[in-house]
């Protein structure tokens, strides 16, 4: 059995419209080691977000396969895919996608409650993660009462609260100013190293990408080393 946390083999994605065939990914291979931070860079429209969606089981490849925790996502039921995603993956997006009607604590607790963790245990874990991202005094605040940087820190805490094997991060600092972007990224990396979670991060910011363990370029459907 593979020791990789997450991998894809010969992954391809083709879209068809009325007049053309658009090949976004072409036989992409990627292996993610435990505790590794991988940055993926590339031009706008190169397929970076598409690759993350495929790796997260949120979209289906045209060909090839994605293997998460030893399971080929194409060979499991939709319910099993959801269970694997909830157990082994965390997600962070450019826009936080937090639920505005809930508090920071309730938002971070959500993945645990969905995974049938007892509410008191979920609350304790969520409080711990919010403390780790420097929001101990903001746990009862609604999302609208938080700054942009604070919201993204809540989103990171939510992604990590269930102890995932890997976090898929799509431009996690792309909606922040330079100062907040650097602060949030450093905090994200510190947490990632502390918790030994693998991260695949799509970013347009080369300065941030260069701090990853490995930088890959997605160009013309191919994933290339630098």
C-alpha positions, 0 to 999 in steps of 0.5 A, spaced: 500 500 500 502 507 498 505 511 503 502 517 500 497 521 503 494 523 496 496 522 489 493 522 482 495 518 476 495 520 469 489 525 471 486 528 465 480 533 464 477 535 458 471 540 457 467 540 451 463 546 448 459 547 442 465 548 438 471 546 441 474 541 446 478 544 452 484 540 455 485 543 462 489 537 465 493 532 461 496 526 464 498 529 471 501 525 476 502 528 483 504 524 490 503 528 496 508 525 502 506 526 509 507 533 512 509 536 506 507 543 503 506 543 496 505 550 492 502 550 485 503 556 481 501 558 474 497 563 469 490 564 470 486 559 467 491 554 467 487 549 471 489 550 478 483 550 481 480 544 477 486 540 479 484 541 486 477 540 485 479 533 482 484 531 488 478 533 493 473 529 489 469 535 488 469 533 480 470 527 476 476 526 471 475 525 464 481 519 465 486 517 470 484 516 478 485 520 484 487 516 490 485 518 497 487 514 503 488 508 499 482 508 496 480 510 488 475 515 489 472 513 482 470 506 485 467 508 491 460 510 492 458 518 493 456 517 501 463 513 502 467 519 498 463 524 502 466 520 508 473 520 506 473 527 504 470 529 511 475 524 514 482 526 511 481 532 507 480 540 509 479 545 504 481 553 504 478 558 499 480 565 497 473 567 500 472 564 506 465 560 505 463 561 512 456 561 515 454 568 517 449 566 521 453 562 526 459 564 530 466 563 529 466 557 534 460 554 531 463 554 524 469 551 526 465 545 530 461 544 523 466 539 520 466 535 527 459 535 528 458 532 521 462 527 522 458 525 528 463 527 534 459 529 540 458 536 541 462 537 547 468 534 544 467 538 538 466 545 542 473 543 545 477 542 539 474 548 536 476 552 541 483 549 541 484 551 534 481 558 534 486 559 540 492 556 536 490 561 530 490 567 535 482 568 536 481 565 543 477 572 544 473 572 538 469 565 539 462 568 540 463 573 534 459 572 528 462 572 522 460 579 520 463 582 526 470 579 524 476 582 519 478 579 513 484 576 516 480 574 522 475 570 517 480 567 513 484 564 520 477 562 522 476 558 515 483 555 516 481 553 523 475 549 520 479 546 515 484 543 520 479 541 526 478 534 524 485 533 523 485 531 516 491 528 512 491 533 507 488 540 506 487 543 499 488 551 499 485 555 493 489 562 494 488 562 501 491 569 502 488 572 495 483 576 498 487 579 503 492 585 503 500 584 503 501 585 511 495 580 512 496 575 507 503 574 510 501 574 517 495 569 515 500 564 511 505 564 516 500 562 521 498 557 516 505 554 515 506 554 523 500 550 524 501 545 518 508 544 521 505 543 528 500 538 526 504 535 521 498 536 516 500 535 508 498 542 504 497 543 497 496 550 496 494 554 489 497 561 489 499 566 484 504 569 490 511 567 488 513 570 494 509 565 498 510 559 494 517 560 495 516 558 502 513 551 500 517 545 501 516 544 493 513 548 488 510 546 481 508 549 475 501 548 472 502 549 464 499 547 458 495 541 462 502 539 465 504 539 472 512 541 472 517 542 477 521 548 478 
